[in-house]
Amino acid sequence: MSMPERYHPECPPDAHKVIRPPEKEVFATLCVYVPDSEEVNGMDNVTDILSMMNKKPLILCSEKMKELILKNAEQAEIKPEFIRVHDDPSKASIAYTDGAVGPSLDFYNIAQNSELSKDFLQLLQKKCLICLDTLSMFILRSISTVYPWDELLANQFLGQYTAALKDLTDADIKLLTDVRYGRFDALKVEEESKTAYKFLRLERKLFLQYPTEDD
């Protein structure tokens, strides 16, 4: 697993937020699609990556993957909950581990339809569930934390993301996955693929500069 360590400044919690109030409010809830194919990367690694997304990640996955994630949740120090998609695939609910089921919400599956990412900022304004794929989750999660404070900057980052994503080949995606799980040196990506490097550079920049509320 090869994500960089974030720098944690020695300042009071939320000190960076007292300068001015947020201009926008995010009503959407983000979740992550974890396909069965992620098992080959090692469940310890997968749950560690999920912990960097959120300490209480919302996950869309198969029953098989759900069991594997729950089995490894304690070592990763995460408390996952899971998404249940309705017969109408445009609706979904949070199915809590205690058996409770949340209200039906509009469901936007960017993981299955990357074209929806162009409307990401508009979707953040809705009370809905937005499902991200594991490749893009750190970039889009970070953009969602920028958006309340600076819509123009968030829109700029979103444009950079959609441009970088459009240029990725299947080989680039495999390379980025290998970097994510420590099988390839991130410092050598630029010489291997310029298009993969553009995506990785944006991910690392946003991951380091815009941590989640967990941090």
Contacts in CASP RR format, 6 or more apart in sequence:
PFRMAT RR
TARGET T0000
AUTHOR 0000-0000-0000
METHOD contacts of the structure
MODEL  1
MSMPERYHPECPPDAHKVIRPPEKEVFATLCVYVPDSEEVNGMDNVTDIL
SMMNKKPLILCSEKMKELILKNAEQAEIKPEFIRVHDDPSKASIAYTDGA
VGPSLDFYNIAQNSELSKDFLQLLQKKCLICLDTLSMFILRSISTVYPWD
ELLANQFLGQYTAALKDLTDADIKLLTDVRYGRFDALKVEEESKTAYKFL
RLERKLFLQYPTEDD
1 45 0 8 1.000
1 48 0 8 1.000
1 49 0 8 1.000
1 180 0 8 1.000
1 181 0 8 1.000
1 182 0 8 1.000
2 179 0 8 1.000
2 180 0 8 1.000
2 181 0 8 1.000
2 182 0 8 1.000
2 186 0 8 1.000
3 49 0 8 1.000
3 52 0 8 1.000
3 138 0 8 1.000
3 180 0 8 1.000
3 207 0 8 1.000
4 204 0 8 1.000
4 207 0 8 1.000
4 208 0 8 1.000
6 207 0 8 1.000
6 208 0 8 1.000
6 211 0 8 1.000
6 215 0 8 1.000
7 208 0 8 1.000
8 215 0 8 1.000
20 149 0 8 1.000
22 148 0 8 1.000
22 149 0 8 1.000
23 148 0 8 1.000
23 149 0 8 1.000
23 150 0 8 1.000
23 151 0 8 1.000
24 124 0 8 1.000
24 125 0 8 1.000
24 147 0 8 1.000
24 148 0 8 1.000
24 151 0 8 1.000
25 125 0 8 1.000
25 148 0 8 1.000
26 124 0 8 1.000
26 125 0 8 1.000
26 144 0 8 1.000
26 147 0 8 1.000
26 148 0 8 1.000
27 124 0 8 1.000
27 125 0 8 1.000
27 126 0 8 1.000
27 127 0 8 1.000
27 128 0 8 1.000
28 123 0 8 1.000
28 124 0 8 1.000
28 125 0 8 1.000
28 126 0 8 1.000
28 127 0 8 1.000
28 128 0 8 1.000
28 129 0 8 1.000
28 130 0 8 1.000
28 144 0 8 1.000
29 58 0 8 1.000
29 94 0 8 1.000
29 105 0 8 1.000
29 128 0 8 1.000
29 129 0 8 1.000
29 130 0 8 1.000
30 54 0 8 1.000
30 58 0 8 1.000
30 129 0 8 1.000
30 130 0 8 1.000
30 131 0 8 1.000
30 132 0 8 1.000
30 137 0 8 1.000
30 140 0 8 1.000
30 141 0 8 1.000
30 144 0 8 1.000
31 57 0 8 1.000
31 58 0 8 1.000
31 59 0 8 1.000
31 60 0 8 1.000
31 83 0 8 1.000
31 129 0 8 1.000
31 130 0 8 1.000
31 131 0 8 1.000
31 132 0 8 1.000
32 50 0 8 1.000
32 53 0 8 1.000
32 57 0 8 1.000
32 58 0 8 1.000
32 59 0 8 1.000
32 60 0 8 1.000
32 111 0 8 1.000
32 131 0 8 1.000
32 132 0 8 1.000
32 133 0 8 1.000
32 134 0 8 1.000
32 137 0 8 1.000
33 59 0 8 1.000
33 60 0 8 1.000
33 61 0 8 1.000
33 109 0 8 1.000
33 111 0 8 1.000
33 112 0 8 1.000
33 131 0 8 1.000
33 132 0 8 1.000
33 133 0 8 1.000
33 134 0 8 1.000
34 46 0 8 1.000
34 50 0 8 1.000
34 59 0 8 1.000
34 60 0 8 1.000
34 61 0 8 1.000
34 65 0 8 1.000
34 69 0 8 1.000
34 134 0 8 1.000
35 61 0 8 1.000
35 62 0 8 1.000
35 65 0 8 1.000
36 61 0 8 1.000
36 62 0 8 1.000
36 64 0 8 1.000
36 65 0 8 1.000
38 46 0 8 1.000
38 65 0 8 1.000
38 134 0 8 1.000
39 46 0 8 1.000
39 65 0 8 1.000
39 68 0 8 1.000
41 177 0 8 1.000
41 181 0 8 1.000
42 181 0 8 1.000
43 68 0 8 1.000
43 69 0 8 1.000
43 71 0 8 1.000
43 72 0 8 1.000
44 72 0 8 1.000
44 75 0 8 1.000
44 76 0 8 1.000
45 181 0 8 1.000
46 69 0 8 1.000
46 72 0 8 1.000
47 69 0 8 1.000
47 72 0 8 1.000
47 73 0 8 1.000
47 75 0 8 1.000
47 76 0 8 1.000
47 78 0 8 1.000
48 76 0 8 1.000
49 134 0 8 1.000
49 180 0 8 1.000
49 181 0 8 1.000
50 57 0 8 1.000
50 59 0 8 1.000
50 69 0 8 1.000
50 76 0 8 1.000
50 78 0 8 1.000
50 80 0 8 1.000
51 57 0 8 1.000
51 76 0 8 1.000
51 77 0 8 1.000
51 78 0 8 1.000
52 138 0 8 1.000
52 207 0 8 1.000
53 137 0 8 1.000
53 138 0 8 1.000
53 141 0 8 1.000
53 212 0 8 1.000
54 78 0 8 1.000
54 141 0 8 1.000
54 212 0 8 1.000
54 214 0 8 1.000
55 77 0 8 1.000
55 78 0 8 1.000
55 79 0 8 1.000
55 214 0 8 1.000
56 78 0 8 1.000
56 79 0 8 1.000
56 80 0 8 1.000
56 81 0 8 1.000
57 78 0 8 1.000
57 80 0 8 1.000
57 81 0 8 1.000
58 80 0 8 1.000
58 81 0 8 1.000
58 82 0 8 1.000
58 83 0 8 1.000
58 94 0 8 1.000
58 129 0 8 1.000
59 66 0 8 1.000
59 69 0 8 1.000
59 80 0 8 1.000
59 81 0 8 1.000
59 82 0 8 1.000
59 83 0 8 1.000
60 82 0 8 1.000
60 83 0 8 1.000
60 85 0 8 1.000
60 92 0 8 1.000
60 109 0 8 1.000
60 111 0 8 1.000
60 131 0 8 1.000
61 69 0 8 1.000
61 82 0 8 1.000
66 82 0 8 1.000
69 80 0 8 1.000
70 80 0 8 1.000
70 97 0 8 1.000
73 79 0 8 1.000
73 80 0 8 1.000
80 97 0 8 1.000
81 94 0 8 1.000
81 95 0 8 1.000
81 96 0 8 1.000
81 97 0 8 1.000
82 94 0 8 1.000
82 95 0 8 1.000
82 97 0 8 1.000
83 92 0 8 1.000
83 93 0 8 1.000
83 94 0 8 1.000
83 95 0 8 1.000
83 107 0 8 1.000
83 129 0 8 1.000
83 131 0 8 1.000
84 92 0 8 1.000
84 93 0 8 1.000
84 94 0 8 1.000
84 95 0 8 1.000
84 101 0 8 1.000
85 91 0 8 1.000
85 92 0 8 1.000
85 107 0 8 1.000
86 92 0 8 1.000
86 93 0 8 1.000
86 104 0 8 1.000
86 107 0 8 1.000
89 107 0 8 1.000
89 109 0 8 1.000
90 106 0 8 1.000
90 107 0 8 1.000
91 104 0 8 1.000
91 105 0 8 1.000
91 106 0 8 1.000
91 107 0 8 1.000
92 104 0 8 1.000
92 105 0 8 1.000
92 107 0 8 1.000
92 129 0 8 1.000
93 101 0 8 1.000
93 102 0 8 1.000
93 103 0 8 1.000
93 104 0 8 1.000
93 105 0 8 1.000
94 101 0 8 1.000
94 102 0 8 1.000
94 129 0 8 1.000
95 101 0 8 1.000
95 102 0 8 1.000
96 102 0 8 1.000
105 127 0 8 1.000
105 128 0 8 1.000
105 129 0 8 1.000
106 126 0 8 1.000
106 127 0 8 1.000
106 128 0 8 1.000
106 129 0 8 1.000
107 128 0 8 1.000
107 129 0 8 1.000
107 131 0 8 1.000
108 116 0 8 1.000
108 123 0 8 1.000
108 128 0 8 1.000
108 129 0 8 1.000
108 130 0 8 1.000
108 131 0 8 1.000
109 116 0 8 1.000
109 131 0 8 1.000
110 116 0 8 1.000
110 117 0 8 1.000
110 120 0 8 1.000
110 130 0 8 1.000
110 131 0 8 1.000
110 132 0 8 1.000
110 133 0 8 1.000
110 136 0 8 1.000
110 140 0 8 1.000
111 131 0 8 1.000
111 132 0 8 1.000
111 133 0 8 1.000
112 131 0 8 1.000
114 133 0 8 1.000
114 136 0 8 1.000
114 165 0 8 1.000
116 123 0 8 1.000
117 136 0 8 1.000
117 140 0 8 1.000
117 158 0 8 1.000
117 161 0 8 1.000
117 162 0 8 1.000
117 165 0 8 1.000
118 158 0 8 1.000
118 162 0 8 1.000
120 130 0 8 1.000
120 140 0 8 1.000
120 143 0 8 1.000
120 144 0 8 1.000
120 158 0 8 1.000
121 143 0 8 1.000
121 147 0 8 1.000
121 151 0 8 1.000
121 154 0 8 1.000
121 155 0 8 1.000
121 158 0 8 1.000
123 130 0 8 1.000
124 130 0 8 1.000
124 144 0 8 1.000
124 147 0 8 1.000
132 140 0 8 1.000
132 141 0 8 1.000
134 180 0 8 1.000
135 173 0 8 1.000
135 176 0 8 1.000
135 177 0 8 1.000
136 161 0 8 1.000
136 165 0 8 1.000
138 203 0 8 1.000
138 206 0 8 1.000
138 207 0 8 1.000
139 157 0 8 1.000
139 161 0 8 1.000
139 202 0 8 1.000
139 203 0 8 1.000
139 206 0 8 1.000
139 207 0 8 1.000
140 161 0 8 1.000
141 212 0 8 1.000
142 157 0 8 1.000
142 206 0 8 1.000
142 207 0 8 1.000
142 209 0 8 1.000
142 210 0 8 1.000
143 154 0 8 1.000
143 157 0 8 1.000
143 158 0 8 1.000
143 161 0 8 1.000
143 206 0 8 1.000
143 210 0 8 1.000
144 154 0 8 1.000
145 210 0 8 1.000
145 211 0 8 1.000
145 212 0 8 1.000
145 213 0 8 1.000
146 153 0 8 1.000
146 154 0 8 1.000
146 157 0 8 1.000
146 206 0 8 1.000
146 210 0 8 1.000
147 154 0 8 1.000
157 202 0 8 1.000
157 206 0 8 1.000
160 202 0 8 1.000
161 202 0 8 1.000
164 195 0 8 1.000
164 198 0 8 1.000
164 199 0 8 1.000
164 202 0 8 1.000
165 199 0 8 1.000
167 195 0 8 1.000
167 198 0 8 1.000
167 199 0 8 1.000
168 176 0 8 1.000
168 195 0 8 1.000
168 196 0 8 1.000
168 199 0 8 1.000
169 193 0 8 1.000
169 195 0 8 1.000
171 193 0 8 1.000
172 193 0 8 1.000
172 195 0 8 1.000
172 196 0 8 1.000
172 199 0 8 1.000
175 184 0 8 1.000
175 189 0 8 1.000
175 192 0 8 1.000
175 193 0 8 1.000
175 196 0 8 1.000
176 189 0 8 1.000
176 196 0 8 1.000
176 199 0 8 1.000
176 200 0 8 1.000
178 184 0 8 1.000
179 185 0 8 1.000
179 186 0 8 1.000
179 189 0 8 1.000
179 200 0 8 1.000
184 192 0 8 1.000
186 200 0 8 1.000
186 204 0 8 1.000
189 196 0 8 1.000
189 197 0 8 1.000
189 200 0 8 1.000
190 197 0 8 1.000
END
